[in-house]
């Protein structure tokens, strides 16, 4: 699959962005509904919030969107209220098809918006097709936006290739960042957040991307294989500088007729002395797999490979790179302590819930591939660092990013996490 086939070109309307990903999803959901149900399984579904605790996906290509904002055809905010913005993002008329959506990641301005999102999902998503869902509180890349989302779902690769070849009439930067990309069925790689210091946010972004290039090179991968870029940055007011650096890095102008696209991007504002940290989701292309087959003489690979690239150090609580060779993926919803407690109690309760969910879905803590931790105070952050070694096998911690943010979406809580795993 070529880069142009993997990265679905951007359109200038948010409902077209949803159309890109969910028409492709829907071609599976409608035409092959029985087959889809065999390929996806939900655990712990909750009709009140419209979410599943976990979703298991088997051997499916997965579409990944970038961070979609509630904008109209002119790129302007649709309305000032949370309910109207959520309706704009998730309206079925805009191509939203939850039957094959496995994960929704929401970015909300405050806890009240999270409650409105949950109410909408509970009313509009069928019980049997609920996705895993996560939330984090952050300022967004558009002034006045209260909610944004990125989505993951099963995708019909052939349909997506043929349908989406036009690009945006909006700004140069927006027109060269894809709205959606395809993570093909097969091996994939999660690269933990990397960070480099810089005098400015733009310089730090550029240096961090160069560091990620070295990691990709060590893995025999290249920039065309990147499916999604996630940035934890400060301040959000300067996000345009980050976008410019990403476009220049992934898609420098080489042709006016057929421009290249940077991968879909997600932006979260964090509280840190570092200007930016960037993590990647990467597909392993067919040509790499073919070279590996020749080189390893058909030796079976482990379902999860925990990799420490040269120049980096191993940690007992996170792995620099995790390669997933298992064809199955478990997406776990964001978890919160069941009660308002101190940092240590929140960490213990969240990991207790996580272990229960993993057991129900056929996995355990030794089979985690990717973790995202959001903390909103120093107590939760310190206790998460202190207690993680008690839960993880030091030889098998997941790839991870931990971001201190302004809120986790729920009053009285200062920690949330969501996970990606494979079955045992």
SULCOR-V741325 format. One record per residue. RES is the residue in one small letter. SS is DSSP state (2 for helix, 1 for strand, 0 for the rest). Layout:
res={RES;RES}
ss={SS;SS}
This chain:
res={x;x;x;x;x;x;x;x;x;x;x;x;x;x;x;x;x;x;x;x;x;x;x;x;x;x;x;x;x;x;x;x;x;x;x;x;x;x;x;x;x;x;x;x;x;x;x;x;x;x;x;x;x;x;x;x;x;x;x;x;x;x;x;x;x;x;x;x;x;x;x;x;x;x;x;x;x;x;x;x;x;x;x;x;x;x;x;x;x;x;x;x;x;x;x;x;x;x;x;x;x;x;x;x;x;x;x;x;x;x;x;x;x;x;x;x;x;x;x;x;x;x;x;x;x;x;x;x;x;x;x;x;x;x;x;x;x;x;x;x;x;x;x;x;x;x;x;x;x;x;x;x;x;x;x;x;x;x;x;x;x;x;x;x;x;x;x;x;x;x;x;x;x;x;x;x;x;x;x;x;x;x;x;x;x;x;x;x;x;x;x;x;x;x;x;x;x;x;x;x;x;x;x;x;x;x;x;x;x;x;x;x;x;x;x;x;x;x;x;x;x;x;x;x;x;x;x;x;x;x;x;x;x;x;x;x;x;x;x;x;x;x;x;x;x;x;x;x;x;x;x;x;x;x;x;x;x;x;x;x;x;x;x;x;x;x;x;x;x;x;x;x;x;x;x;x;x;x;x;x;x;x;x;x;x;x;x;x;x;x;x;x;x;x;x;x;x;x;x;x;x;x;x;x;x;x;x;x;x;x;x;x;x;x;x;x;x;x;x;x;x;x;x;x;x;x;x;x;x;x;x;x;x;x;x;x;x;x;x;x;x;x;x;x;x;x;x;x;x;x;x;x;x;x;x;x;x;x;x;x;x;x;x;x;x;x;x;x;x;x;x;x;x;x;x;x;x;x;x;x;x;x;x;x;x;x;x;x;x;x;x;x;x;x;x;x;x;x;x;x;x;x;x;x;x;x;x;x;x;x;x;x;x;x;x;x;x;x;x;x;x;x;x;x}
ss={0;0;2;2;2;2;1;1;0;0;0;0;0;2;2;2;2;2;2;2;2;2;2;2;2;2;2;2;2;2;2;0;2;2;2;2;2;2;2;1;1;1;1;0;0;1;0;0;0;0;1;1;0;1;1;1;1;1;0;0;0;1;1;1;1;0;0;1;1;0;1;0;0;0;0;0;1;0;0;0;0;2;2;2;2;2;2;2;2;2;0;2;2;2;0;0;0;2;2;2;1;1;1;1;1;1;1;1;0;0;2;2;2;2;2;2;2;2;2;2;2;2;2;2;0;0;2;2;2;0;1;1;1;1;1;1;1;0;0;0;0;0;0;0;0;0;1;1;1;1;1;1;1;1;0;0;2;2;2;2;2;2;2;0;0;0;0;0;0;0;0;2;2;2;2;0;1;0;0;1;1;1;1;0;0;0;0;1;1;1;1;1;1;1;0;0;0;0;0;0;2;2;2;2;2;2;2;2;2;2;2;2;2;2;2;2;2;2;0;0;0;0;2;2;2;1;1;1;1;1;1;1;1;0;0;2;2;2;2;2;2;2;2;2;2;2;2;2;2;2;0;0;0;0;0;0;0;0;0;0;0;1;0;1;1;1;1;1;1;0;0;0;0;0;0;1;1;1;1;1;1;1;1;0;0;2;2;2;2;2;2;2;2;2;2;2;0;0;0;0;0;0;0;1;1;1;1;0;0;0;0;0;0;0;0;0;0;0;1;0;1;1;1;1;0;0;0;1;1;1;1;1;1;1;1;0;0;0;0;0;0;0;2;2;2;2;2;2;2;2;2;2;2;2;2;2;2;2;2;2;0;0;0;0;2;2;2;1;1;1;1;1;1;1;1;0;0;2;2;2;2;2;2;2;2;2;2;2;2;2;2;0;0;0;0;0;0;0;1;1;1;1;1;1;0;0;1;0;0;0;0;0;0;0;1;1;1;1;1;1;1;0;0;0}
